[in-house]
Structures are given as C-alpha cells and as structure tokens.
C-alpha cells in the first residue's frame, strides 16, 4: 500500500472501531421495555434492535470480532508505516500513537456519546449491525461452542448466571433507582411497591385483628342491634352468637335500611337473622393476590379470616388490600385514628397496633415485617419478653421505648432512629430500664 494512503486507512479503521464500540455500549445499555414500546408504535428500527438484543451473546460476539479485526489491522498498518519511516524505533512510536487513537477515538469518545442516548444510538446502528451479525454468525457460533466447552471443562455452566432476579425484583430495583434519582416521587414509589408486594403478603398481614373488630351480639334486642349497626362507621358488621368468635352472619347497612323501611321504621320488628348474610371464611395464609382475585370473582368486599384450627382471627376487606397499593383510603364516615405521632426531636410515638408496613410507608423506614405484623409484635419478637413500661430496646437501627402496656399488650411505644457512628450492624438488643 502506498505510504500516504496508510493514514487514511487508519482513520477509516478507527472510525469503524468507534462505530463498534459505541454500538456495543448503546445496545447493552438500552432498555428492553422502551424498545418494546417503540416497536409497538411501529418503529421498524426498534424491531431490529429487539431482535439483536434477544441474543446478546451472539450480538456481543459479532461486535467484539469486528472491533478486534479493525483494531489489529489498524495497528498493523501503523506499525508498517512507522517501521518504514523510523526503523525499529517505529514499533514504539506506532504503539504510542495507536494506543492514543484507539483509546480516545475508538473507545472512550464513542462510548461516552452512546451512553448518553442509548436508545437513539442503538436504533441508528441496528440496520448495519444486523448485517454484521449475519456475516459473522458462523464464526461467532463456532467461538461460542469453543468457549462453552472450555467453561464446561472448568466446571462452569454458562446458564448458571441467568435469571438471578425475578421480574418483580427487577421492577422493584428499577423503581427504587428512579426514586433515588428523583424521577419517581415517594408516593408513586410506595404505590408501585405495594402492588409488587401483593404476591409476598398474606391475608394475616393486612387483616383487622379480632380484638379490633366491631361486632354485635345476636342475642341483643333487635332495636339495640339496629342502633348499634347504624351507629357504626362500617358498612358491614359481623353478628355472633354465644361467644364473640362464633360469627353466624354479616349484616349490610343497606339491607338493614331496606327492611327498616318495610317495617315502617319499627326497629323492634326487624328480623336480624333474615337480614344477615352467610359469612365467608378464608384462611389466614391466603396470598393477597389470590384474595384480591377471589373478591373480584365473588363480587364481594368482606371476608372473615380463620387460622388452621378454624378459629376467627380477624377480618379482611377489599379496601384493606387496595390500601396496600394506594395507601390509606379515608372517607367521611371513617374514624380518624392517630396511630403515628411524629415528635419534634425526630422520634415517633406509635400505638402498638400500628402495622409495621404502615409505619415504614409513613416514615420512609425499613423495619422488617417478616416475623411480626405490628410494632408491638416486632418489639416482643426481638426482646423475647413482654416488656414493662419504661423499658427500651435497640435493634435494626432504632430505639424502642415502651410507654404504656395494658395487660399483655403494648399499647404505646416511642421509636427513635439512631445515628450510626460506624458501619457495624446493630444485632443484639440493648436493654435499659428507667
């Protein structure tokens, strides 16, 4: 080759190397979800990108093969030119010059440009890359067989690293990342997180415990039962006989009003048994996803929760499940309960019955809720005792002080986030008594 043509060939080869490097970065950084949406809108190039990234191993192999070929060829031409000009010293000059050219113009510059707009760059490069992949496909396939054979000899299965995260984990991680970057506000993150959590929660995690249920005794006079139900803030009220755990029916306020109208408004003539509907019992281990689907299928809003022995543990409503997604839903008939009360010093006074998930959502904390549902349950689980008022415990990066206790129930606690002075995790409870 004529000596003066060599610089032009080197410039052309470095440009091709830049194309391969930028394309590799763009195609590995582009989002499958965004490309899929663009493909649905009729973007032909997005369809090519989708087909390319569907087999990333073959794509990367073709790009690396093409990139190495042009880089080695450019280095060989530069070495021959510098040898002709400077003799044996030209090898050093060729190495320095080609390292600078390839590093700056063949790697860093195109990759920096590609990472800034991977979708646009990948769609622009897709038609050319599809041809390159098709041409190099036989060579890349042979190399893949060789590589997998070598990995197999050393006891490594190339498929072991696939699907480390579930789709839910990937979405959750993406949402958390966008929240950290400021693209998603806390309320939106909480709603998306609540939706993803439905498959990991049971009915027992969101139910109203039986100690907090509003029920009426079927043995009471009809007029008293009517007054009690109408005075209740709830639309559906369970009816029990003999003992509170023996739920025999559920009265809907609308049904009660209808029968009151037919009886001329005389509550003493109302037959509560005729108004009450048969209760629906569900296991406490039912997944929230399944329970939500069951509510929709039965067109029901209310179910009683029982344990493995058939004992009533509480109740769950469609609203309880929806609140796990959208947060607290309040209407004009709800009783406002201040279960979480932030204090000026940064601590929080909370009722013991406050669910851990609600406190985490309200305060943006990350207290674990695997072993217990409520704050009181978490303290008892970690302390391994039923604490006395005044006792304080430190775990999970928070200080929990018992303010009030009613019999065996912790009714009020003060929770104070601790400022970590080191990176050592706090594991053992630190107990203090005033």
N, C-alpha and C positions, 0 to 999 in steps of 0.2 A: 504494500500500500504506500502511495506517495506520502512523504513525511508531513506535508501541510494538511493532508486530509485526516490525519490521526486525531488532532484536537477536535475537529468537527464530529468525528465518530465517537470520541469520548464524551463530548457534551450530549450527543444524542443518547448514548447508553446510560448516562447519569440521569437524564430526563426519564427514560424508561424505568430505571430503578426507582426514581421518585414516584412514578405512577404506581408501581407495585407496592411500595412502602405505604403510600397514602391510602391506597385501596384496602390493604390489609388492615390498617387501623380503623378505617371507616366501617368496613364490613364486620369487624369484631366488636365495634362499639355501638353499632346501630341497634335499635330496639326492634325485636320481632313484632311486638304489639303495634308499634307505629307503622311498620312496613305493612303489616296485615291490614290496618285501617286504610292506608294509601292504596293498597291493592284492591280493596273493596270499592273504592271510589273510581276505579278504572285506570289507575296509573300503571301503564304497561311495564315501565322500568322497575317499579316496586315489585311487580310479579317476578321479574328476573332476579332481583335481589333475594326475594323469598326463596326461590329455588336454589340459589347459590348457598345461602346460609343454612339451608336444610341439611346440607352435608358439609359441615365446616371443615372436617378433616381433609376431604378432597380439595376443597377450596384453598385452605391454607397451604396444602402441599403444592398445588399448582403455582400459587403466588411465590412461595419460597424458591421453588425450582426456577421460575423465570427470573426472579430477583438475583439469585446467585449466579445464574448464567451471564446476565448482563454485567454484574459487578466484576466477575472474574475476567470476562472479556475486556472490559474497560481497563482493568488493572494490567492485563497482559499487553494491550496496545500501548498504554502509558510506559510500561517498562521497556518495551522495544524502542520507543521513541527516545527515551532518556538515555538508554544504552548507546544509541547512535550518536547522541549529542555529547554525552559526558563520559562515556566508557562505563567501567564497572561501578563508579560512583553514582551513576544514573539510577541504579536499583534503589539507593537510599532516597534520592530525590523523588522517584516515582512512588515509593511507599508513602512519603510525607504528603505529596500532592494529592494522591488518590484517596488517602485516609481523610484528608480535609474535605475534598469534594463529595465523597460518598457520605461522610458523616453529616455534613451541613446540608447539602443539597439533595442527597439521595435518601436520607433518613429523617433527621430532626425537623427540617422545614416542612416537607410534605405531611409528616405525621402530626405536626402541630396544627397545620391547616385542616387536616381531616378530622381531628378530634373535636374541633370547634363546631363543625356541622356534619356529623357522620351520615345522616340520612341523605342529605343533598349530594355529598361526595360519592356515597355508595351507589345511588341511583345513576349518577353520571358515569361511573366506571363500570356499571353492571354489564352493558352490552359487550364491551371489549373483553371483560373478564370471562364472560360466558364462553367466548370463542377460545380464550387461552386455556380454560379448564377443559374444554372439549379436546383441544390439541394435545395437552399434557396428560390427559386422563389415563392412557395406558401406562405411561411411565410412573405416574403418581400411584396408580393401583399396585404396580409391582413393588414400589418402595414401601407402601403400606403393608403389604404381605411380609416383606422383609423385616420391617420394624416390629410388627406384631409377633413374628417368630422369635426375634431377639428378646422382646419383653417376656414372652412365654418361657423362654429358657431361664430367665432370672426370676421366674415366679410371679410376674406382674400381669394381671388381667386388665387390658385396656378399658374394659367396660365397668371396672370397679368404681371409677370416679363419677359415673353418670347418676343423675337424679339423687344427689346428696340432699337437696332441699325439695320439699313438696311444693306444689304450686301455691298453696296457701302461705307457706313460709316466704316464698319469693315475693309475693304480692305485699305481705306484711313488711318485709325488709325494704321494698321499694317505697312504700308509704312512709315508713319511718325516716328513710333517707330524704324524701321530698319535704317532710316536716322539718327535719334538721336544716335543710337548705332554705326554708321559708316559703316554699312553693305551696305547701298544704298547711292550713291553719289547724290548731289543736282540735277544734270541734269536728272538722272533716276527718282528721286522723282517727279520732275516737269513734266516729260513726263507721268508718271503714273497718277499723279494728274490731268493733263489736260484731259486725257482720261476719268477719272471718272467725271470730271466737265461737260462733254458734255450734260449730261441729265439735268443739272441745269442751263444751259445758253440758252439764246435766240439769234436769228439772230441779233437783235439790239445790243447785247453786243460785237459783233465782226465785224460788218459791217463797210465799209468805208463810212463816212458821205457824204452827197450830196455836202457839201462845199469843200470836198477834191477830188471829182470825176473829172476825166479827160473826158470831153465830147466835141463833135463837133456839130456845127450848120449846119443842113441840107441845109440851105439857102445859105451857102457859095459856091463859085465856086468849081467845082469838083477837080481841081488841088490843090487848097488850102486845101481841106478836105483830099486829098490823102497825101499831105506833112505833115499835122498835125498828121494823124494816123501813118504814117511811122516814124515820129519823136518821137512818144510817146513810153515810156518804157513798155507799156501794150499791150498784145496780142489782147484783146477785148476792143472796145471803143464804148460807147453809142452815138447814134445820136438823136438830139432833134429838134423839130420844134416849132416856135412861142415863146416858153419860155423854159428855161432850164429844168423845171420839167416835160415837156411833151416829154418823151422818146418814140421814134417811132421805133427804131431799134438798133441792136448791130452789129457792123462790126468787123469781124475777120481779122487780118492782113494777114493770109494765103489766105483767099478768095479774098482779095484786090490784092494781088500779082498775083493770077491766072488771074483775069480779066484784070490787067495791061498788062500781057503777051499777052493775046488775042487781046488787043487793040494796040499792037505794042509799048507799053511804053508811049502812049499819055494819060496823066492823065486827060486832058480836056474832053476826050470822055468817061470817066468812069461813069457809071450809079450807083451812090451810093445806090439808092433805091433797085436796083437789087442785090447788094452785101449784104445789111443789112438783118439780120435775125430778126424774130419776138422776141421782148423782153419777158422774163419770169419774172413775178412779184410774190413775195412771201410776206406774212405778216411778220411784224417785231417781232411778238410774237412767231414765229415758233421756236421750240426747235432745238438746234444744231444737236442733234441725228437724228431728223426727217429730217432736211435739208440735212445732210450728206447722209442719205439713199435716199432722193429724187435726189440728184446729181448723185449718183451711178445708180439709176434706169433709169433716163433720159439720162445718159451718158453725162451730162452737167457739166460745170465748172463755170458758171456765172449766177447770178440772181439779179434782182433789188428788193429792199426792199421798201414796202409801209406801211403806217400806217393805222389806222382804217378808215380814210377818203379817202383812195386811193391815198394819196399824196406820191410821191417818197421821201424816207428818206435817201437812200444810196444804196450801192450795196454790195453783198457778193459773194465770190468765194470759190471754193473747197479748194484753198490754204489757205484762211483765217481760215477755220475750221481745216485743218491739222496743221496749225501753233499753234493752241491751244493745240495740243498734243506734237509736236516735237520742238516747239519754232520757232523763226524767220527763214524763208526759203529765202535765197538770191541767186540770180543768176547774170550772167554777165550783164544783162540788168536792174537790179534793181537800183533805185536811192537811194544812201545811205543817210539816214536822221538821224542825231544825235539828237534824241529826249530826250535822257537821258545823262546828262554830270556830272559824279561824280566830286566833288571838293576836294582839299587837306584837308580841315577842316572837312570832313566827311559828308558835306551836298551834295545835288544833285540839279543841275539846270535842269529843265524839261520843255519841251513845254507843254502848256495847253492841247493840243490834245492827249497827250500820254495816252493810256488806263491804267487804274489802275492795271489791271491784268498783263500787260507787265512790269510795274514798280515793282510790287511785285515779279515777277519772276526774273527780272534782279538784284534786290537788296535784295531779300530774306526777304521782308517785308510782313506785313499782313494788309494793309489798306483795309477797307471794300469797296466792289464794288456792293452792293445791290442797293443803292439809286442813283448811278451815274456810268457812264462808264469811263469817263476821269478824269484826275487830276483836271482840271478846274471845271468840273461839281461837283466834291466832295467838293471843296472849296466853290463854290456858294451855294451848298445844305446846308453845315454846317453853313456858315456865314449868310445865308438868305438875302444876298445883293450881288450886283455885285461890288466887291472891287475896290479901286483905287490903282494905282502903289504905292508901299511903305507900304501898309497895311499888317499886319501879323496876323495870326490866329494860335491858338494852340488847336489841338484836336487829339484824337486817338494816343497820344504819339509822335506827330510830330509837328514841327513849319512850317507853310506855309507862305511864304512871296511873295507877288505879285511883280514881276519885271517889266512886261510890259503888257499893255492892249490895244487892238485895238477895238475901238468902244465898243461893249458889250461883247467882247471875251477876256478871259485871255490867253495871248499868251505865257507867260513865268513865271515860279514860281521857288522859291528856297525852297527846302524841307530839313529840318534838324531834324534827330532823336533826341529825348530828352532823357537824362539820368534820369531815375526815381529816386527820392530821397526818395520815400515812396511807399507803396503798394496801396495807394488810387488812383482810376482811374481818369483820366482827362476827364471830361464830358462837362463842359461849355466852350465855346470858349473864349480865352483870346485875345483881340484885341489890337494891338498897331499900331501907325502911326508915321512914321519918318517925 
